[in-house]
Amino acid sequence: MDVLHERRRTVASGGAELAVFEYGRIPGPRVPTLVLVHGYPDDHRLFLPVIRELSATHRVIAYDTRNAGSSLVTRRPANFTLSALVNDLFAVLNATEATGVQLVGHDWGSIQGWAAVQDPRAVGRISSYTSISGPDLNHFSRWLRASAGDPKRWPQLVGQLLRSLYVPAFLIPVLPEAAWRLFLARSYEKKARRPVGDNPIRGLALYRTNVRRLSQPKRTGTVRVTEPARVVVPVQVVVPVLDPFLSPHLVDGLESWVMDLTVTRVDGGHWWPATHAQELARLLRSTPGHQTNEK
């Protein structure tokens, strides 16, 4: 029996045609709504295991972010800035008439989620946020600067810089595309046990647009790092302790601008949402209702 009950639509947003998928329950006053945003190099299929866990009790909305999966960019030059990605999220919320949603983001989807909950449009639309393996970019920059200025934190800083070595590699022209075509895609699909298609190549624009913009110096020579907006919705940060790309210490300092914060450490790697779908489903069933202390 098909427990997913997939319904598909296309949503236009800022030069992109977004493939949006709804699963599970029909919208209703007592039906909780989840919105799932995937990261790189995936598409919405990353979340199919957890969707199967929750579709009997929830309305679940997932979509392929711009130029991933079945979504396309229709305007050239294509816009992959973080603001465009956040606009896409709110376009999906508007098209699906979703309010009071539980937002869940993984990897680049989590980066987008952090920006979304700091956006004034989030009021009344997003009731809680679960972040998995994707930091707020400005918090990441602040964390790097604070760690560089504190010798006691230098081991953490060096550890994160080593974890992030793939990022400057992705900024090199041509070579990352060749690597994905020649061997990385096959290796990834074998380990992840799901197809990746040409998502890795199409998604390199995320890094080449946003990482470069983040590191652009001001005229004074300092790094462009904006002050965070206070986040008042409950936020749960899931930290897979075996994540090879992100240090568990990146949560340090979040409590200064996230008013209702839960940090949950889990035994898993970067793709924990797919490998531990039942555990993620249990966490999401308990949302909202976050505690202010770390578990």
RALINDA-V923704 format. One line per field, one symbol per residue. burial: I if it has 24 or more other ideal C-beta (glycine too) atoms within 12 Angstrom, else O. A space follows every 10 residues. Layout:
burial = ???
//
This chain:
burial = OOOIOOOOOO IOIIOIIIII IIIIIOOOOO IIIIIIIIII IIIIIIIIII IIIIIOOIII IIIIIIIIII IIIOOOOIII IIOIIIIIII IIIOOIOIII IIIIIIIIII IIIIIIIIIO OIOOIIIIII IIIIIIIIII IIIIOIIOOO OOOOOIIOOI OOIIOIIOOI IOOOOIOOOI OOOIIOOIOO OIOIOIIOII IIIIIIIIII IOIIOOOOOO OOOOOOOIOO IOIIIIIIII OOIOIIIIII IIIIOOOIOI IIIIOIOIOI IIIIIIIOII IOIIOOIIOI OOOOO
//
